[in-house]
Amino acid sequence: MGRTGRTVDKVTDGDTFKIKRNIRGSRFVRIAGVDTPERGEGGSRLHVLL
């Protein structure tokens, strides 16, 4: 099974973003408990694989 992914810039703890999958629609991912800068401090870069 192939994986799809998305790279998101300026991620902060508590962010929710949408990842579009090729076959089965979309998934929403919420970032929680990740050591990232606080909102307004620039954020981090994150790559998510599903």
C-alpha distance matrix in Angstrom:
0.0 3.8 6.6 9.8 13.1 16.8 19.9 22.8 26.4 29.3 27.4 29.8 29.6 29.2 27.6 25.2 23.0 20.6 17.0 16.1 12.5 12.0 11.4 12.6 15.6 16.6 16.7 19.8 20.0 23.3 24.4 26.6 28.2 27.2 30.0 30.4 33.7 35.4 35.2 37.5 37.2 34.6 31.4 28.6 25.5 22.2 18.6 16.0 12.3 10.3
3.8 0.0 3.7 6.7 10.0 13.7 16.7 19.8 23.3 26.4 24.8 27.5 27.7 27.6 25.6 23.4 20.9 18.5 14.8 13.8 10.6 10.0 10.6 12.3 14.6 15.3 15.6 18.5 18.5 22.0 22.8 25.4 27.1 25.7 28.3 28.3 31.4 33.2 32.9 35.0 34.6 31.8 28.7 25.9 22.6 19.5 15.8 13.6 10.0 8.8
6.6 3.7 0.0 3.7 6.6 10.3 13.3 16.3 19.8 22.8 21.1 23.8 24.0 23.9 22.0 19.9 17.5 15.4 11.7 11.5 8.8 9.6 10.8 11.8 13.4 13.2 12.9 15.4 15.1 18.5 19.2 21.9 23.6 22.1 24.7 24.7 27.7 29.5 29.1 31.3 30.9 28.2 25.0 22.3 19.1 15.9 12.2 9.9 6.3 5.5
9.8 6.7 3.7 0.0 3.7 7.2 10.5 13.4 17.0 20.1 18.7 21.6 22.3 22.1 19.6 17.5 14.7 12.4 8.6 8.3 6.4 7.6 10.0 11.0 11.6 10.9 11.0 13.3 13.3 16.7 17.6 20.7 22.8 21.2 23.7 23.1 25.9 27.5 26.7 28.7 28.6 25.7 22.7 20.2 17.0 14.0 10.4 8.4 5.8 5.6
13.1 10.0 6.6 3.7 0.0 3.7 6.9 9.8 13.4 16.5 15.2 18.2 19.1 19.3 16.8 15.1 12.3 10.8 7.4 8.5 8.2 10.2 13.0 13.5 13.2 11.5 10.9 12.2 11.5 14.6 14.9 18.2 20.2 18.2 20.5 19.7 22.3 24.0 23.3 25.1 24.9 22.0 19.0 16.5 13.3 10.3 6.9 5.3 4.3 6.1
16.8 13.7 10.3 7.2 3.7 0.0 3.8 6.3 9.9 13.1 12.3 15.6 17.1 17.3 14.4 13.1 10.1 9.2 6.6 8.4 9.7 12.0 15.1 15.4 14.2 11.8 11.3 11.6 10.8 13.4 13.6 17.1 19.3 17.1 19.1 17.6 19.8 21.4 20.4 21.9 21.8 18.7 16.1 13.8 10.6 8.3 5.7 5.5 6.9 9.0
19.9 16.7 13.3 10.5 6.9 3.8 0.0 3.8 6.7 10.1 9.9 13.5 15.6 16.5 13.7 13.3 10.8 11.1 9.5 11.8 13.4 15.7 18.9 19.1 17.8 15.1 14.2 13.7 12.2 13.9 13.1 16.6 18.3 15.6 16.9 15.1 17.0 18.9 18.1 19.3 18.8 15.5 13.0 10.6 7.1 5.6 4.2 6.4 9.0 11.8
22.8 19.8 16.3 13.4 9.8 6.3 3.8 0.0 3.8 6.8 6.6 10.3 12.8 13.7 10.6 10.8 8.6 10.1 9.8 12.7 15.1 17.7 20.8 20.5 18.6 15.5 14.3 12.9 11.2 12.1 11.2 14.7 16.7 14.1 15.3 12.8 14.3 15.7 14.5 15.7 15.6 12.4 10.0 8.4 5.8 5.3 6.3 8.1 11.4 13.9
26.4 23.3 19.8 17.0 13.4 9.9 6.7 3.8 0.0 3.8 5.6 9.3 12.5 14.0 11.2 12.5 11.0 13.2 13.5 16.3 18.8 21.3 24.5 24.3 22.2 19.0 17.8 16.0 14.1 14.1 12.6 15.7 17.1 14.2 14.5 11.5 12.1 13.7 12.5 13.0 12.5 9.0 7.2 6.1 4.4 6.4 8.7 11.3 14.8 17.5
29.3 26.4 22.8 20.1 16.5 13.1 10.1 6.8 3.8 0.0 3.8 6.5 10.2 12.0 9.7 11.9 11.6 14.5 15.6 18.7 21.4 24.3 27.2 26.6 24.3 20.9 19.3 16.8 14.7 13.8 11.8 14.4 15.6 13.0 12.8 9.3 9.0 10.2 8.8 9.3 8.9 5.7 3.9 4.8 5.8 8.2 11.4 13.6 17.3 19.8
27.4 24.8 21.1 18.7 15.2 12.3 9.9 6.6 5.6 3.8 0.0 3.8 6.9 8.7 6.6 9.1 9.4 12.7 13.9 17.4 19.9 23.1 25.7 24.6 22.6 19.0 16.8 14.1 11.6 10.2 8.0 10.6 12.1 9.7 10.3 7.2 8.2 9.2 8.3 10.2 10.1 8.0 4.8 5.0 6.1 6.8 10.1 11.5 15.3 17.5
29.8 27.5 23.8 21.6 18.2 15.6 13.5 10.3 9.3 6.5 3.8 0.0 3.8 6.3 5.8 9.4 11.1 14.7 16.4 20.1 22.6 26.0 28.2 26.8 24.7 21.0 18.5 15.3 12.5 10.1 7.4 8.8 9.9 8.2 8.5 5.5 6.0 5.9 5.7 8.6 8.7 8.2 5.1 6.7 9.1 9.7 13.1 14.0 17.7 19.6
29.6 27.7 24.0 22.3 19.1 17.1 15.6 12.8 12.5 10.2 6.9 3.8 0.0 3.8 5.7 9.1 11.7 15.3 17.1 20.9 23.0 26.6 28.5 26.6 24.8 21.1 18.1 14.8 11.7 8.5 5.6 5.5 6.6 6.1 7.4 6.0 7.5 6.9 7.5 11.2 11.4 11.6 8.6 9.6 11.8 11.3 14.4 14.5 17.9 19.3
29.2 27.6 23.9 22.1 19.3 17.3 16.5 13.7 14.0 12.0 8.7 6.3 3.8 0.0 3.8 6.6 10.0 13.5 15.9 19.5 21.8 25.5 27.0 24.8 22.8 19.0 16.0 12.5 9.9 6.4 5.1 5.2 8.0 8.8 10.9 9.8 11.0 9.5 9.0 12.7 13.9 14.1 11.3 12.5 14.2 13.2 15.7 15.0 18.2 18.9
27.6 25.6 22.0 19.6 16.8 14.4 13.7 10.6 11.2 9.7 6.6 5.8 5.7 3.8 0.0 3.8 6.6 10.3 12.9 16.4 19.1 22.7 24.5 22.6 20.3 16.5 13.9 10.4 8.3 5.7 5.4 7.7 10.7 10.5 12.5 10.6 11.7 10.6 9.1 12.2 13.6 12.9 10.3 11.3 12.3 11.4 13.7 13.2 16.5 17.3
25.2 23.4 19.9 17.5 15.1 13.1 13.3 10.8 12.5 11.9 9.1 9.4 9.1 6.6 3.8 0.0 3.8 7.1 10.0 13.3 16.0 19.6 21.2 19.1 16.7 12.9 10.4 6.8 5.6 4.2 6.3 9.2 12.7 12.7 15.4 13.8 15.3 14.4 12.7 15.6 17.2 16.0 13.4 13.9 13.9 12.3 13.6 12.2 15.0 15.1
23.0 20.9 17.5 14.7 12.3 10.1 10.8 8.6 11.0 11.6 9.4 11.1 11.7 10.0 6.6 3.8 0.0 3.8 6.7 10.0 13.0 16.4 18.4 16.7 14.1 10.4 8.6 5.7 5.6 6.6 8.5 12.0 15.4 14.7 17.2 15.4 16.9 16.6 14.7 17.0 18.4 16.5 14.0 14.0 13.1 11.4 11.9 10.6 13.1 13.3
20.6 18.5 15.4 12.4 10.8 9.2 11.1 10.1 13.2 14.5 12.7 14.7 15.3 13.5 10.3 7.1 3.8 0.0 3.8 6.4 9.6 12.9 14.8 13.2 10.4 6.7 5.8 4.5 6.3 8.9 11.4 14.8 18.3 17.6 20.3 18.7 20.4 20.4 18.4 20.5 21.9 19.7 17.3 16.8 15.3 13.1 12.6 10.7 12.3 11.7
17.0 14.8 11.7 8.6 7.4 6.6 9.5 9.8 13.5 15.6 13.9 16.4 17.1 15.9 12.9 10.0 6.7 3.8 0.0 3.8 6.4 9.8 12.0 11.0 8.9 5.7 5.3 6.1 7.3 10.7 12.7 16.2 19.3 18.2 21.0 19.7 21.8 22.3 20.8 22.8 23.7 21.2 18.5 17.3 15.0 12.4 10.8 8.6 9.3 8.7
16.1 13.8 11.5 8.3 8.5 8.4 11.8 12.7 16.3 18.7 17.4 20.1 20.9 19.5 16.4 13.3 10.0 6.4 3.8 0.0 3.8 6.6 9.0 8.6 6.2 4.4 6.5 8.7 10.8 14.2 16.4 19.9 23.0 22.0 24.8 23.4 25.4 25.9 24.2 26.0 27.0 24.3 21.9 20.6 18.1 15.6 13.5 11.4 11.1 10.0
12.5 10.6 8.8 6.4 8.2 9.7 13.4 15.1 18.8 21.4 19.9 22.6 23.0 21.8 19.1 16.0 13.0 9.6 6.4 3.8 0.0 3.8 5.8 5.9 5.3 5.3 7.3 10.5 12.3 16.1 18.2 21.4 24.3 23.3 26.2 25.3 27.7 28.5 27.1 29.1 29.8 27.1 24.4 22.7 19.9 17.1 14.4 11.8 10.3 8.3
12.0 10.0 9.6 7.6 10.2 12.0 15.7 17.7 21.3 24.3 23.1 26.0 26.6 25.5 22.7 19.6 16.4 12.9 9.8 6.6 3.8 0.0 3.8 6.3 6.7 8.3 10.9 14.2 16.1 19.8 21.9 25.1 27.9 26.8 29.6 28.6 31.0 31.9 30.4 32.2 32.9 30.0 27.4 25.6 22.6 19.9 16.9 14.7 12.8 11.0
11.4 10.6 10.8 10.0 13.0 15.1 18.9 20.8 24.5 27.2 25.7 28.2 28.5 27.0 24.5 21.2 18.4 14.8 12.0 9.0 5.8 3.8 0.0 3.8 6.0 8.9 11.4 15.1 17.3 21.0 23.4 26.3 29.2 28.5 31.6 30.9 33.4 34.2 32.8 34.8 35.6 32.9 30.2 28.4 25.6 22.6 19.6 17.0 14.6 12.0
12.6 12.3 11.8 11.0 13.5 15.4 19.1 20.5 24.3 26.6 24.6 26.8 26.6 24.8 22.6 19.1 16.7 13.2 11.0 8.6 5.9 6.3 3.8 0.0 3.8 6.7 8.8 12.5 15.0 18.7 21.4 24.1 27.1 26.8 30.1 29.6 32.2 32.6 31.2 33.6 34.5 32.1 29.3 27.8 25.3 22.2 19.6 16.5 14.4 11.3
15.6 14.6 13.4 11.6 13.2 14.2 17.8 18.6 22.2 24.3 22.6 24.7 24.8 22.8 20.3 16.7 14.1 10.4 8.9 6.2 5.3 6.7 6.0 3.8 0.0 3.8 7.0 10.4 13.4 17.0 19.9 22.8 26.1 25.8 29.0 28.1 30.3 30.5 28.8 30.9 32.2 29.8 27.2 26.1 23.8 21.0 18.8 15.9 14.7 12.1
16.6 15.3 13.2 10.9 11.5 11.8 15.1 15.5 19.0 20.9 19.0 21.0 21.1 19.0 16.5 12.9 10.4 6.7 5.7 4.4 5.3 8.3 8.9 6.7 3.8 0.0 3.8 6.8 9.9 13.3 16.3 19.3 22.6 22.3 25.5 24.5 26.6 26.7 25.0 27.3 28.5 26.3 23.6 22.7 20.6 17.9 16.1 13.3 12.8 10.6
16.7 15.6 12.9 11.0 10.9 11.3 14.2 14.3 17.8 19.3 16.8 18.5 18.1 16.0 13.9 10.4 8.6 5.8 5.3 6.5 7.3 10.9 11.4 8.8 7.0 3.8 0.0 3.8 6.5 10.0 13.0 15.8 19.1 19.0 22.4 21.7 24.1 24.1 22.8 25.4 26.5 24.6 21.6 20.6 18.9 15.9 14.4 11.2 11.2 8.9
19.8 18.5 15.4 13.3 12.2 11.6 13.7 12.9 16.0 16.8 14.1 15.3 14.8 12.5 10.4 6.8 5.7 4.5 6.1 8.7 10.5 14.2 15.1 12.5 10.4 6.8 3.8 0.0 3.8 6.7 10.0 12.8 16.3 16.5 19.7 18.9 21.1 20.8 19.3 22.1 23.4 21.8 18.8 18.3 17.2 14.4 13.9 11.1 12.2 10.8
20.0 18.5 15.1 13.3 11.5 10.8 12.2 11.2 14.1 14.7 11.6 12.5 11.7 9.9 8.3 5.6 5.6 6.3 7.3 10.8 12.3 16.1 17.3 15.0 13.4 9.9 6.5 3.8 0.0 3.8 6.5 9.4 12.8 12.7 16.1 15.5 18.0 18.0 17.1 20.1 21.0 19.5 16.2 15.4 14.5 11.6 11.5 8.8 10.6 10.0
23.3 22.0 18.5 16.7 14.6 13.4 13.9 12.1 14.1 13.8 10.2 10.1 8.5 6.4 5.7 4.2 6.6 8.9 10.7 14.2 16.1 19.8 21.0 18.7 17.0 13.3 10.0 6.7 3.8 0.0 3.8 6.2 9.9 10.4 13.7 13.2 15.5 15.1 14.4 17.7 18.7 17.8 14.5 14.3 14.3 11.9 12.9 10.9 13.3 13.2
24.4 22.8 19.2 17.6 14.9 13.6 13.1 11.2 12.6 11.8 8.0 7.4 5.6 5.1 5.4 6.3 8.5 11.4 12.7 16.4 18.2 21.9 23.4 21.4 19.9 16.3 13.0 10.0 6.5 3.8 0.0 3.8 6.9 6.7 9.9 9.6 12.2 12.3 12.3 15.7 16.1 15.3 11.8 11.4 11.9 9.8 11.5 10.3 13.3 14.1
26.6 25.4 21.9 20.7 18.2 17.1 16.6 14.7 15.7 14.4 10.6 8.8 5.5 5.2 7.7 9.2 12.0 14.8 16.2 19.9 21.4 25.1 26.3 24.1 22.8 19.3 15.8 12.8 9.4 6.2 3.8 0.0 3.8 5.6 8.9 9.6 12.3 12.0 12.9 16.6 16.8 16.8 13.4 13.3 14.5 12.6 14.5 13.4 16.1 16.7
28.2 27.1 23.6 22.8 20.2 19.3 18.3 16.7 17.1 15.6 12.1 9.9 6.6 8.0 10.7 12.7 15.4 18.3 19.3 23.0 24.3 27.9 29.2 27.1 26.1 22.6 19.1 16.3 12.8 9.9 6.9 3.8 0.0 3.8 6.5 8.6 11.5 11.8 13.7 17.3 16.8 17.2 13.9 13.5 15.1 13.5 15.8 15.0 17.7 18.7
27.2 25.7 22.1 21.2 18.2 17.1 15.6 14.1 14.2 13.0 9.7 8.2 6.1 8.8 10.5 12.7 14.7 17.6 18.2 22.0 23.3 26.8 28.5 26.8 25.8 22.3 19.0 16.5 12.7 10.4 6.7 5.6 3.8 0.0 3.8 5.7 9.3 10.6 12.7 15.9 14.8 14.7 11.2 10.1 11.7 10.4 12.9 12.9 15.9 17.6
30.0 28.3 24.7 23.7 20.5 19.1 16.9 15.3 14.5 12.8 10.3 8.5 7.4 10.9 12.5 15.4 17.2 20.3 21.0 24.8 26.2 29.6 31.6 30.1 29.0 25.5 22.4 19.7 16.1 13.7 9.9 8.9 6.5 3.8 0.0 3.8 7.0 9.1 12.0 14.7 12.8 13.1 10.0 9.2 11.6 11.4 14.4 15.3 18.5 20.6
30.4 28.3 24.7 23.1 19.7 17.6 15.1 12.8 11.5 9.3 7.2 5.5 6.0 9.8 10.6 13.8 15.4 18.7 19.7 23.4 25.3 28.6 30.9 29.6 28.1 24.5 21.7 18.9 15.5 13.2 9.6 9.6 8.6 5.7 3.8 0.0 3.8 6.4 8.8 11.2 9.4 9.4 6.3 6.1 9.2 9.9 13.5 14.9 18.4 20.7
33.7 31.4 27.7 25.9 22.3 19.8 17.0 14.3 12.1 9.0 8.2 6.0 7.5 11.0 11.7 15.3 16.9 20.4 21.8 25.4 27.7 31.0 33.4 32.2 30.3 26.6 24.1 21.1 18.0 15.5 12.2 12.3 11.5 9.3 7.0 3.8 0.0 3.8 6.5 8.1 5.9 6.9 5.2 6.9 10.7 12.3 16.1 17.8 21.5 23.9
35.4 33.2 29.5 27.5 24.0 21.4 18.9 15.7 13.7 10.2 9.2 5.9 6.9 9.5 10.6 14.4 16.6 20.4 22.3 25.9 28.5 31.9 34.2 32.6 30.5 26.7 24.1 20.8 18.0 15.1 12.3 12.0 11.8 10.6 9.1 6.4 3.8 0.0 3.8 6.2 5.7 7.9 6.9 9.7 13.3 14.7 18.4 19.6 23.3 25.3
35.2 32.9 29.1 26.7 23.3 20.4 18.1 14.5 12.5 8.8 8.3 5.7 7.5 9.0 9.1 12.7 14.7 18.4 20.8 24.2 27.1 30.4 32.8 31.2 28.8 25.0 22.8 19.3 17.1 14.4 12.3 12.9 13.7 12.7 12.0 8.8 6.5 3.8 0.0 3.8 5.6 7.1 6.8 10.2 13.3 14.8 18.3 19.5 23.2 25.0
37.5 35.0 31.3 28.7 25.1 21.9 19.3 15.7 13.0 9.3 10.2 8.6 11.2 12.7 12.2 15.6 17.0 20.5 22.8 26.0 29.1 32.2 34.8 33.6 30.9 27.3 25.4 22.1 20.1 17.7 15.7 16.6 17.3 15.9 14.7 11.2 8.1 6.2 3.8 0.0 3.8 5.7 7.5 11.2 14.3 16.5 20.1 21.7 25.5 27.5
37.2 34.6 30.9 28.6 24.9 21.8 18.8 15.6 12.5 8.9 10.1 8.7 11.4 13.9 13.6 17.2 18.4 21.9 23.7 27.0 29.8 32.9 35.6 34.5 32.2 28.5 26.5 23.4 21.0 18.7 16.1 16.8 16.8 14.8 12.8 9.4 5.9 5.7 5.6 3.8 0.0 3.8 5.9 9.3 12.7 15.4 19.1 21.2 25.0 27.4
34.6 31.8 28.2 25.7 22.0 18.7 15.5 12.4 9.0 5.7 8.0 8.2 11.6 14.1 12.9 16.0 16.5 19.7 21.2 24.3 27.1 30.0 32.9 32.1 29.8 26.3 24.6 21.8 19.5 17.8 15.3 16.8 17.2 14.7 13.1 9.4 6.9 7.9 7.1 5.7 3.8 0.0 3.8 6.9 9.7 12.8 16.3 18.7 22.5 25.1
31.4 28.7 25.0 22.7 19.0 16.1 13.0 10.0 7.2 3.9 4.8 5.1 8.6 11.3 10.3 13.4 14.0 17.3 18.5 21.9 24.4 27.4 30.2 29.3 27.2 23.6 21.6 18.8 16.2 14.5 11.8 13.4 13.9 11.2 10.0 6.3 5.2 6.9 6.8 7.5 5.9 3.8 0.0 3.8 7.0 9.5 13.2 15.4 19.2 21.7
28.6 25.9 22.3 20.2 16.5 13.8 10.6 8.4 6.1 4.8 5.0 6.7 9.6 12.5 11.3 13.9 14.0 16.8 17.3 20.6 22.7 25.6 28.4 27.8 26.1 22.7 20.6 18.3 15.4 14.3 11.4 13.3 13.5 10.1 9.2 6.1 6.9 9.7 10.2 11.2 9.3 6.9 3.8 0.0 3.8 6.4 10.1 12.7 16.4 19.3
25.5 22.6 19.1 17.0 13.3 10.6 7.1 5.8 4.4 5.8 6.1 9.1 11.8 14.2 12.3 13.9 13.1 15.3 15.0 18.1 19.9 22.6 25.6 25.3 23.8 20.6 18.9 17.2 14.5 14.3 11.9 14.5 15.1 11.7 11.6 9.2 10.7 13.3 13.3 14.3 12.7 9.7 7.0 3.8 0.0 3.8 7.0 10.1 13.6 16.7
22.2 19.5 15.9 14.0 10.3 8.3 5.6 5.3 6.4 8.2 6.8 9.7 11.3 13.2 11.4 12.3 11.4 13.1 12.4 15.6 17.1 19.9 22.6 22.2 21.0 17.9 15.9 14.4 11.6 11.9 9.8 12.6 13.5 10.4 11.4 9.9 12.3 14.7 14.8 16.5 15.4 12.8 9.5 6.4 3.8 0.0 3.8 6.4 10.0 13.1
18.6 15.8 12.2 10.4 6.9 5.7 4.2 6.3 8.7 11.4 10.1 13.1 14.4 15.7 13.7 13.6 11.9 12.6 10.8 13.5 14.4 16.9 19.6 19.6 18.8 16.1 14.4 13.9 11.5 12.9 11.5 14.5 15.8 12.9 14.4 13.5 16.1 18.4 18.3 20.1 19.1 16.3 13.2 10.1 7.0 3.8 0.0 3.8 6.7 10.2
16.0 13.6 9.9 8.4 5.3 5.5 6.4 8.1 11.3 13.6 11.5 14.0 14.5 15.0 13.2 12.2 10.6 10.7 8.6 11.4 11.8 14.7 17.0 16.5 15.9 13.3 11.2 11.1 8.8 10.9 10.3 13.4 15.0 12.9 15.3 14.9 17.8 19.6 19.5 21.7 21.2 18.7 15.4 12.7 10.1 6.4 3.8 0.0 3.8 6.7
12.3 10.0 6.3 5.8 4.3 6.9 9.0 11.4 14.8 17.3 15.3 17.7 17.9 18.2 16.5 15.0 13.1 12.3 9.3 11.1 10.3 12.8 14.6 14.4 14.7 12.8 11.2 12.2 10.6 13.3 13.3 16.1 17.7 15.9 18.5 18.4 21.5 23.3 23.2 25.5 25.0 22.5 19.2 16.4 13.6 10.0 6.7 3.8 0.0 3.8
10.3 8.8 5.5 5.6 6.1 9.0 11.8 13.9 17.5 19.8 17.5 19.6 19.3 18.9 17.3 15.1 13.3 11.7 8.7 10.0 8.3 11.0 12.0 11.3 12.1 10.6 8.9 10.8 10.0 13.2 14.1 16.7 18.7 17.6 20.6 20.7 23.9 25.3 25.0 27.5 27.4 25.1 21.7 19.3 16.7 13.1 10.2 6.7 3.8 0.0
